[in-house]
Amino acid sequence: MENYIQAEDYKLWMPIKNGPLIPTKVIEDGTEVRKKPEEFNAEDFKMTEKNAKAKKLLYFSLGSDDYTCISECKSAKDIWDAFQVAHESTNQVKQSRIELLMRKYELFEMDDRETVMEMYTRFTHITNELKYLEKSFTTKKLVRKILRFSS
C-alpha cells in the first residue's frame, strides 16, 4: 500500500509517515503554537488539505473490517499505525504469520480433487504471502516443490 500511496502523490506519504502537517505560528514569547483556522494562509490550507487527502486515501483503501479498527483515529499517521498493527507490522505477529505460512509451504501437497491449475494457484498464494513478509525462495526451489506434486 505504501507504494500505491507514493505513486498516487508522494507528498501524501509524508503526513502518513511522520504525522499531520500542522500550521503553526510563533507568538511574542517565542513559542510556537497552532494557528486557528481563521489565521490560515494559502500554504496552511494546502498543508491541511494534504492531511485530509492522506486520510481519505487510507479510508478508501481499507475494507469494512479494517474501517472499524481505525474509525476513531484522528490523523493519517494514526490510521497507518493502527493498520500496520492489525496487519503484521509487529515483529511477533509477522514472525507468527511467517511460521504458519512456512508450515503450509512445507506440508504442501496436491489435493486428490484438485486440478494442477488449482494446486498451482494455491501454492502461488502461499509463496506470494511469504514474499510479502520478506521470506522468499529461489525459482529453482519453487519449481522443484511444484514438480513433486504435479505428476
trRosetta pair geometry for C-beta under 8 A, 3 or more apart (Angstrom, degrees):
i j d omega theta_ij theta_ji phi_ij phi_ji
1 4 5.3 -53 -153 35 42 116
1 5 6.3 40 152 -19 72 103
1 61 6.2 119 -140 149 119 147
2 5 6.0 -57 -151 36 29 108
2 6 6.3 24 155 -14 65 110
2 13 7.3 67 -161 -128 76 118
3 6 5.7 -58 -144 41 31 109
3 7 6.1 30 157 -19 66 109
4 7 5.9 -59 -147 38 27 109
4 8 6.3 31 153 -24 63 107
4 61 7.3 140 103 -123 143 145
5 8 5.6 -53 -149 31 31 114
5 9 7.7 -54 174 53 60 63
5 12 5.8 -123 179 98 94 113
5 13 5.4 125 121 -83 111 85
5 16 6.6 -14 161 14 159 163
5 54 7.7 53 -159 -138 125 79
5 57 6.1 112 -119 137 94 141
5 58 7.9 12 -95 -70 131 76
6 10 5.0 30 -159 -107 72 71
6 12 8.0 -154 -92 64 34 88
6 13 5.0 17 -88 -55 77 141
7 10 8.0 47 -64 -63 15 74
8 12 6.4 -29 91 38 105 143
8 57 6.5 156 97 -133 161 141
9 12 4.4 78 85 -9 100 110
9 13 7.9 -172 99 -16 60 77
9 53 7.3 -12 62 133 148 137
10 13 5.6 -41 -167 14 49 117
10 14 8.0 59 143 -28 65 90
11 14 6.0 -33 -166 8 48 116
11 50 6.0 -84 137 -131 103 127
12 15 7.0 -56 -166 37 45 96
12 16 6.8 39 144 -14 70 114
12 50 6.3 -158 -102 -163 58 83
12 53 5.7 -95 -111 109 115 106
12 54 4.6 166 -169 -89 86 84
12 57 6.1 56 169 10 148 154
12 76 8.0 -136 178 -162 80 166
13 16 5.5 -68 -154 44 40 113
13 17 5.7 28 157 -15 78 114
13 54 7.7 167 -70 -120 16 117
14 17 6.1 -61 -138 43 25 103
14 18 5.6 -24 -180 26 65 116
14 21 7.1 39 114 -54 114 113
14 50 7.4 -4 63 158 106 137
15 18 6.7 -70 -115 61 24 80
15 19 6.6 -59 -157 112 60 22
15 20 5.2 32 -152 -112 110 40
15 21 5.5 -84 -85 -14 107 86
15 50 5.7 145 -15 127 133 99
15 51 4.9 -156 -161 -100 164 65
15 54 4.7 -168 74 11 114 164
15 75 7.1 -125 168 -179 101 103
15 76 4.9 77 119 49 99 132
15 77 6.6 -112 158 -39 60 91
16 54 5.1 -154 -52 -172 92 127
16 58 7.0 151 -112 -58 120 127
16 76 4.5 -77 -90 137 67 116
16 77 5.9 154 -162 -80 30 57
16 79 7.7 -63 -131 68 88 98
16 80 4.8 106 -174 -48 91 146
17 77 7.1 -46 74 -106 8 95
17 80 7.4 -67 -76 106 38 170
18 77 6.9 -95 82 -87 23 132
19 75 6.2 21 -153 142 64 157
19 77 4.4 -38 -93 -13 50 160
20 51 4.6 35 -138 -117 96 130
20 75 4.5 -113 -40 -133 108 125
20 76 6.9 125 -79 24 76 88
20 77 6.8 -116 -30 4 63 110
21 47 4.1 -121 115 -167 122 102
21 48 7.5 -123 83 -63 93 37
21 50 5.9 28 27 72 133 125
21 51 6.0 -144 37 -53 80 102
22 34 5.9 -61 168 -114 117 96
22 47 7.6 -153 -51 143 6 132
23 34 7.1 79 83 -159 64 66
23 35 4.4 -50 119 35 105 122
23 39 7.8 176 129 95 129 94
23 40 5.8 78 93 -111 176 86
23 43 7.9 136 -109 104 110 80
23 44 3.7 38 -102 -136 146 107
23 47 5.8 147 -58 67 87 141
23 48 6.8 -38 -17 -47 114 100
24 32 4.8 34 161 176 136 101
24 33 6.3 159 -155 82 88 26
24 34 5.8 -61 -104 -99 73 36
24 35 6.2 -170 -117 -21 17 85
25 32 7.2 168 84 -149 25 64
25 33 6.3 -26 62 64 74 76
25 35 5.1 88 -16 -78 105 93
25 39 6.8 -66 -28 144 143 142
26 30 6.3 -15 -173 -149 109 35
26 31 7.1 162 -148 84 66 26
26 32 5.5 -39 -93 -93 68 67
26 33 7.9 126 -113 17 22 72
27 30 7.5 -51 74 14 61 16
27 31 5.8 -11 45 63 99 78
27 32 7.9 168 5 -102 77 19
27 33 5.7 24 -23 10 116 120
35 39 4.3 -130 -171 85 104 119
35 40 6.0 131 120 -73 134 61
35 44 6.2 -55 67 -134 150 150
36 39 4.9 88 57 3 74 106
37 40 5.6 -24 -160 -13 46 118
39 44 7.8 19 106 49 69 176
40 44 3.7 -143 -149 96 86 133
40 45 5.3 104 151 -54 131 77
40 48 7.1 -36 -127 -9 147 137
41 44 5.2 100 46 7 59 105
41 45 7.4 -119 102 -4 32 90
42 45 5.8 -56 -152 35 32 111
42 46 6.6 35 150 -21 64 104
43 46 5.5 -51 -151 33 35 114
43 47 6.5 39 150 -21 65 102
44 47 5.6 -51 -152 33 34 114
44 48 6.4 30 153 -15 66 107
45 48 5.7 -54 -145 40 33 111
45 49 6.1 39 153 -24 65 107
46 49 5.5 -54 -146 36 29 115
46 50 6.6 37 152 -25 62 100
47 50 5.8 -51 -155 27 31 113
47 51 7.0 31 148 -17 62 101
48 51 5.7 -49 -156 31 37 114
48 52 6.5 33 149 -15 67 106
49 52 5.6 -56 -148 39 35 110
49 53 6.1 34 155 -19 69 107
50 53 5.8 -54 -142 39 29 109
50 54 6.2 32 156 -22 63 106
51 54 5.9 -57 -150 33 27 111
51 55 6.6 25 154 -15 63 107
51 75 6.8 -63 -159 -142 109 84
51 76 6.3 -155 -157 -8 62 113
52 55 5.8 -55 -150 37 32 111
52 56 6.2 33 152 -20 65 107
53 56 5.5 -53 -145 37 33 114
53 57 6.2 36 155 -22 65 104
54 57 5.8 -52 -149 34 29 112
54 58 6.6 26 153 -14 62 107
54 76 3.7 -14 119 -94 115 162
55 58 5.8 -60 -151 40 31 109
55 59 6.1 33 153 -22 67 107
55 75 7.2 -117 -78 -170 112 32
55 76 4.7 -120 -67 -76 66 85
55 79 6.4 131 -128 -7 73 149
56 59 5.6 -53 -144 35 31 113
56 60 6.2 17 163 -9 66 110
57 60 6.3 -63 -144 43 25 101
57 61 6.3 17 159 -17 62 115
58 61 5.9 -65 -144 38 28 107
58 62 6.6 24 160 -22 64 111
58 70 7.5 -106 139 146 117 160
58 76 5.9 153 -6 -142 140 84
58 79 4.7 107 131 123 153 142
58 80 6.6 -102 -114 -65 144 74
58 83 7.2 -131 -164 -34 114 150
59 62 6.3 -70 -157 30 27 108
59 67 7.1 58 -152 -115 74 98
59 70 7.8 -151 -99 101 68 127
59 79 7.5 -73 -61 -143 67 155
62 66 3.8 -120 -171 92 111 130
62 67 5.4 146 111 -62 121 70
62 70 6.8 -149 -75 32 179 136
62 83 7.0 -118 -94 -109 124 122
63 66 5.1 95 54 11 70 102
63 67 7.0 -119 104 -15 38 90
64 67 5.4 -45 -147 23 36 120
64 68 7.3 40 158 -22 61 94
65 68 6.5 -53 -167 23 33 108
65 69 7.6 27 143 -13 61 105
66 69 5.6 -58 -163 33 45 114
66 70 6.5 8 154 4 76 112
66 83 6.5 36 -166 -117 119 91
66 86 6.8 147 -127 107 83 153
67 70 6.3 -79 -147 50 32 90
67 71 5.9 56 158 -63 72 94
68 71 5.9 -23 -135 -12 29 119
69 82 5.6 170 141 156 99 116
69 83 7.4 127 100 -87 127 53
69 86 5.2 32 178 -72 167 153
70 73 4.7 -30 -171 2 76 127
70 78 7.6 141 -151 121 90 84
70 79 4.6 63 -165 -133 133 79
70 82 4.8 156 -96 88 86 140
70 83 6.3 0 -67 -57 136 85
73 78 3.8 174 -157 113 103 113
73 79 4.5 155 104 -68 158 67
73 82 5.8 -126 -70 1 132 141
74 78 5.7 67 45 18 64 156
75 78 4.7 104 55 3 76 100
75 79 7.1 -136 100 -3 45 85
76 79 5.5 -52 -151 36 36 114
76 80 6.2 37 151 -20 67 106
77 80 5.6 -53 -145 37 32 112
77 81 6.2 32 155 -19 66 106
78 81 5.8 -54 -145 37 29 110
78 82 6.3 26 156 -16 64 108
79 82 5.9 -59 -149 39 27 108
79 83 6.1 28 153 -21 65 110
80 83 5.6 -56 -145 38 28 113
80 84 6.3 30 156 -21 64 106
81 84 5.8 -54 -148 34 29 111
81 85 6.5 28 155 -17 63 105
82 85 5.9 -54 -149 36 31 110
82 86 6.3 26 154 -14 64 111
83 86 5.8 -62 -148 42 29 109
83 87 6.1 -14 164 17 66 115
83 89 8.0 86 104 -27 57 133
84 87 6.4 -80 -137 57 24 83
84 88 7.9 -81 -173 74 58 49
84 89 3.1 44 165 -47 92 156
84 90 7.9 118 136 -33 87 63
85 89 5.6 -60 -69 50 34 115
85 90 6.0 41 -131 -31 67 105
85 93 7.9 108 -169 11 51 154
88 93 5.3 -147 -117 116 46 105
88 94 4.5 92 -175 -90 89 74
88 97 5.3 -38 -108 5 119 156
88 133 6.6 -86 173 -107 150 102
89 93 7.3 27 47 62 41 125
89 94 7.1 -19 -177 -51 3 113
90 93 4.6 76 66 14 94 105
90 94 6.6 -168 85 -9 43 91
91 94 5.5 -58 -141 41 29 113
91 95 5.9 29 161 -20 67 108
92 95 5.9 -54 -145 36 25 109
92 96 6.5 26 154 -18 61 107
93 96 5.7 -55 -149 36 31 112
93 97 6.3 33 152 -20 65 106
94 97 5.7 -56 -150 35 30 112
94 98 6.4 32 152 -20 65 105
94 133 6.0 164 -166 -150 91 106
95 98 5.6 -50 -147 34 34 113
95 99 6.4 35 153 -20 65 105
96 99 5.7 -54 -149 36 31 112
96 100 6.4 32 153 -19 64 106
97 100 5.8 -54 -149 36 31 112
97 101 6.3 24 156 -12 65 109
97 129 7.8 -116 161 160 109 112
97 133 6.0 -160 103 -103 114 152
98 101 5.9 -62 -147 43 29 106
98 102 6.0 31 155 -23 66 108
98 130 6.8 90 -134 -130 74 78
98 133 5.2 -165 -81 133 92 143
98 135 5.3 115 -141 -19 113 149
99 102 5.7 -52 -142 35 29 112
99 103 6.5 34 155 -22 61 102
100 103 5.8 -54 -155 31 30 112
100 104 6.7 29 148 -16 63 104
101 104 5.4 -50 -150 36 38 114
101 105 6.2 42 149 -22 67 103
101 126 5.9 160 -162 -163 93 82
101 129 5.5 -148 -119 101 147 117
101 130 5.1 -175 130 -74 137 90
101 133 7.2 147 33 29 151 146
101 135 7.6 145 88 70 125 137
102 105 5.3 -50 -146 36 35 115
102 106 6.1 33 155 -18 67 106
102 130 7.1 103 -70 -111 67 126
102 135 7.2 -68 -71 146 103 155
103 106 5.8 -54 -143 38 29 108
103 107 6.1 6 163 2 65 114
104 107 6.4 -70 -140 51 23 95
104 108 6.3 54 152 -66 61 89
104 126 5.3 -145 113 -129 121 131
105 108 5.6 -28 -156 -20 28 121
105 126 5.5 167 -78 148 80 131
105 127 7.0 98 -109 -77 116 72
105 130 6.7 21 -55 -50 140 149
105 145 7.7 -28 -178 -158 86 156
108 122 8.0 167 -144 118 109 105
108 123 6.1 90 -172 -108 146 90
108 126 6.8 -149 -85 45 133 167
108 145 6.9 45 76 172 129 116
108 149 7.5 -92 130 -34 87 156
109 149 5.5 -180 -151 -109 58 130
110 114 5.7 -148 -173 73 78 122
110 116 7.7 -24 -126 -106 136 54
110 119 4.5 -17 -116 -113 90 146
110 149 4.0 151 -20 172 105 113
110 150 6.9 136 -60 -79 145 44
111 114 3.8 89 62 -13 94 121
111 118 7.9 -59 47 110 110 120
111 119 7.1 -170 23 -89 76 95
114 118 4.6 -131 -165 88 89 123
114 119 5.0 106 134 -59 127 88
114 122 7.6 -42 -156 1 145 140
115 118 4.6 98 51 6 78 101
115 119 7.0 -141 94 -4 42 87
116 119 5.6 -56 -149 38 32 113
116 120 6.2 32 153 -20 66 107
116 150 5.2 63 -132 -140 110 99
117 120 5.7 -53 -144 37 30 111
117 121 6.3 33 155 -21 64 105
118 121 5.7 -52 -147 34 30 112
118 122 6.4 30 154 -17 63 106
119 122 5.8 -58 -151 37 30 110
119 123 6.2 29 152 -19 65 110
119 149 6.4 -150 173 122 146 125
119 150 6.9 -179 87 -90 142 81
120 123 5.5 -55 -145 39 31 114
120 124 6.1 34 155 -22 66 106
120 146 6.6 43 -108 -139 85 125
120 150 7.7 33 -62 -89 98 124
121 124 5.7 -53 -145 36 29 112
121 125 6.5 35 153 -24 62 103
122 125 5.7 -51 -153 29 31 115
122 126 6.9 30 151 -16 62 103
123 126 5.9 -56 -156 34 33 110
123 127 6.4 21 154 -9 68 109
123 145 7.5 164 -156 116 132 114
123 146 6.2 124 138 -94 169 95
124 127 5.9 -60 -142 44 32 104
124 128 5.9 34 158 -22 68 109
125 128 5.9 -54 -142 36 25 111
125 129 6.6 26 157 -18 60 106
126 129 6.0 -59 -155 35 28 109
126 130 6.5 25 151 -16 64 108
127 130 5.5 -52 -147 38 36 113
127 131 6.2 41 152 -24 66 103
127 136 7.7 70 -177 -136 87 64
127 137 6.6 -73 -141 26 113 115
127 142 6.3 50 -119 -118 159 122
128 131 5.5 -50 -146 34 33 114
128 132 6.4 40 152 -22 64 102
129 132 5.5 -50 -151 33 33 116
129 133 6.5 20 153 -7 64 108
130 133 5.8 -64 -150 46 33 104
130 135 4.4 -76 180 83 91 98
130 136 6.6 148 118 -86 96 44
130 137 7.6 33 105 -15 139 95
131 134 7.6 42 -179 -80 33 17
131 135 7.1 -103 -79 70 28 50
131 136 4.6 53 -111 -92 80 98
137 141 4.5 -111 175 82 112 127
137 142 5.2 132 100 -53 124 90
138 141 4.7 96 58 4 83 101
138 142 7.1 -152 93 -3 45 86
139 142 5.7 -59 -150 39 34 111
139 143 6.1 33 155 -20 69 107
140 143 6.0 -56 -146 36 27 109
140 144 6.4 28 155 -19 62 108
141 144 5.8 -54 -149 35 30 112
141 145 6.5 32 153 -21 63 106
142 145 5.7 -55 -150 34 31 113
142 146 6.4 27 155 -14 66 107
143 146 5.9 -57 -148 40 31 109
143 147 6.1 31 157 -22 67 109
144 147 5.9 -55 -142 35 28 111
144 148 6.9 38 157 -29 59 101
145 148 6.2 -53 -165 19 29 115
145 149 7.8 -2 153 2 58 107
146 149 6.5 -82 -164 44 36 95
146 150 5.8 19 159 -20 78 121
147 150 6.1 -61 -127 36 32 106
147 151 7.0 32 179 -27 64 106
148 151 7.8 -80 -178 17 16 102
